[in-house]
Amino acid sequence: SVAWTAGGAEQQWEYVCLPSDAELNWSNATTVNTTSATITGLNSAATYTVYVRSICSDDDMSDARRATFSTACGVVNLPFSENFNTLSSSGDIPSCWSNDEGTTSYSTYKWCYNSGSSNGGCTGTGPDGTNCVRFESYSNSSGNTNYLKTPDIFISSAAQLSFSLKNPAGG
């Protein structure tokens, strides 16, 4: 849902919702007589920009105002696979996964991207021999825990989970 406040006496508006990287195009705009709308047909875990402008007459329209938002993550259907190849050196884990701190109180002790081969790196150990994520817990002898959670997965019948694991020392 999106809502806005009238700037004056106008009683009609146009809005368009596009993926955030799309060029603004009013050809598919929706015209409404209220200051709110419900937008449907959006993809989960995506970023959009909604543009709204008031219509005073056929040839008199305000400049567009915009707002950018991201949709919530949806439930993933099986089969589901994550090879971590879309990760970048920013250290972020995949979209819609969560990195929850169990008993860890240090922000550096977390699941993170790694493609290096030193200091416990995991180059070539992903499911297809490429990227992976690792639990960054150097000198962590106090038993800290951290949880890497997948997106919600819909399981309607028997399912199998598999993963690759590598000892940071290279085992």
C-alpha positions in Angstrom: 0.0 0.0 0.0 1.1 3.5 -0.7 -0.4 6.8 0.5 0.3 10.5 0.0 -1.1 13.9 1.0 -2.7 16.3 -1.4 -0.7 19.4 -1.9 -3.7 21.6 -2.7 -7.2 21.3 -4.2 -6.3 18.5 -6.7 -8.6 15.5 -6.6 -6.9 13.2 -9.1 -3.4 11.5 -9.2 -1.4 9.2 -11.3 1.1 6.7 -10.0 3.5 4.2 -11.5 5.6 1.5 -9.6 8.7 0.3 -11.3 11.8 -1.7 -10.4 14.2 0.7 -8.8 16.7 0.5 -11.7 14.0 1.1 -14.4 13.6 4.4 -16.3 10.5 6.4 -15.4 7.7 5.8 -18.0 4.2 7.1 -17.4 2.6 5.0 -20.2 1.4 2.4 -17.8 0.4 4.8 -15.0 -2.8 4.2 -13.0 -5.1 7.1 -12.3 -7.0 7.4 -9.0 -9.3 9.8 -7.2 -8.0 8.9 -3.7 -4.7 9.6 -1.9 -3.8 5.9 -1.6 -3.4 2.8 -3.7 -2.6 -0.9 -3.3 0.1 -2.1 -5.7 0.0 -5.8 -6.7 2.1 -8.1 -8.8 5.4 -7.3 -7.0 8.2 -9.8 -6.7 9.4 -10.8 -3.2 12.9 -9.5 -2.1 12.9 -6.8 -4.8 13.4 -3.0 -4.7 10.9 -0.7 -6.3 10.3 3.0 -6.8 6.8 4.4 -6.8 6.2 7.8 -8.5 3.1 9.9 -7.8 1.9 13.1 -9.5 -1.2 15.2 -9.2 -3.4 15.9 -12.2 -5.1 19.4 -12.2 -6.1 19.1 -15.9 -5.2 17.2 -19.0 -2.2 19.5 -19.6 -1.4 20.5 -16.0 0.4 17.9 -13.8 2.7 18.3 -10.9 6.3 17.1 -10.8 6.4 13.5 -9.7 7.3 12.6 -6.1 8.9 9.3 -5.5 9.6 6.8 -2.8 11.8 3.7 -2.9 11.0 0.5 -1.0 11.9 -3.2 -0.8 9.4 -6.0 -0.6 9.6 -8.7 2.0 11.2 -12.1 1.4 8.8 -14.8 0.2 8.7 -18.5 1.0 11.1 -20.5 -1.3 9.8 -23.6 -3.0 11.9 -26.8 -3.4 14.2 -27.6 -5.1 16.3 -24.8 -3.7 20.1 -24.3 -4.0 22.5 -21.6 -3.0 26.0 -21.7 -4.4 27.0 -18.2 -3.0 28.4 -17.2 -6.4 26.5 -13.9 -6.4 28.3 -12.7 -3.3 30.7 -9.8 -3.4 33.6 -8.6 -1.3 31.3 -6.4 0.6 30.9 -9.3 3.0 27.1 -9.5 2.8 25.4 -12.9 2.9 22.7 -13.7 0.3 19.5 -11.7 0.3 16.7 -13.2 2.4 19.2 -15.1 4.6 19.7 -13.9 8.2 22.8 -13.7 10.2 21.6 -13.9 13.8 24.0 -13.5 16.7 23.3 -16.4 19.1 25.6 -15.9 22.1 28.1 -13.8 20.1 28.6 -10.3 21.3 31.3 -9.3 18.7 30.1 -8.0 15.4 33.2 -9.5 13.7 32.2 -13.0 14.8 29.6 -13.7 12.1 28.9 -15.6 8.9 30.5 -13.7 5.9 31.5 -14.1 2.3 35.0 -15.3 1.6 36.8 -16.2 -1.6 40.4 -15.9 -0.3 42.7 -18.8 0.2 44.5 -17.6 3.3 43.4 -17.2 7.0 40.8 -19.9 6.7 39.6 -18.9 3.3 37.5 -21.2 1.3 38.3 -20.6 -2.3 37.1 -23.5 -4.4 35.1 -25.2 -1.7 31.6 -24.1 -2.7 29.1 -26.7 -4.1 30.4 -26.0 -7.6 34.0 -25.3 -6.6 33.7 -21.5 -6.2 32.6 -19.1 -3.5 31.3 -19.9 0.0 30.5 -18.3 3.4 32.4 -18.9 6.6 31.9 -18.3 10.3 34.5 -15.6 11.1 35.5 -16.5 14.7 39.3 -16.1 14.8 40.6 -16.9 18.3 37.1 -17.6 19.5 37.7 -20.0 22.3 34.8 -18.8 24.5 32.1 -20.8 22.7 30.3 -18.0 20.9 27.6 -19.1 18.5 26.0 -17.5 15.5 23.2 -18.7 13.2 23.1 -18.5 9.5 19.4 -19.0 8.5 18.1 -19.7 5.1 15.0 -18.1 3.7 11.8 -19.8 4.8 11.4 -23.0 2.7 8.1 -24.6 1.9 8.4 -28.4 2.3 5.4 -30.4 1.2 7.1 -33.9 1.2 10.3 -35.6 2.1 13.3 -33.4 1.5 17.1 -33.8 1.8 19.5 -31.2 3.0 23.1 -31.2 2.0 26.0 -28.8 2.5 29.8 -28.6 2.1 32.0 -27.9 5.1 35.7 -27.1 5.3 37.9 -26.9 8.3 39.6 -23.4 8.4 43.0 -25.1 8.7 42.4 -26.6 5.3 40.9 -30.0 6.2 
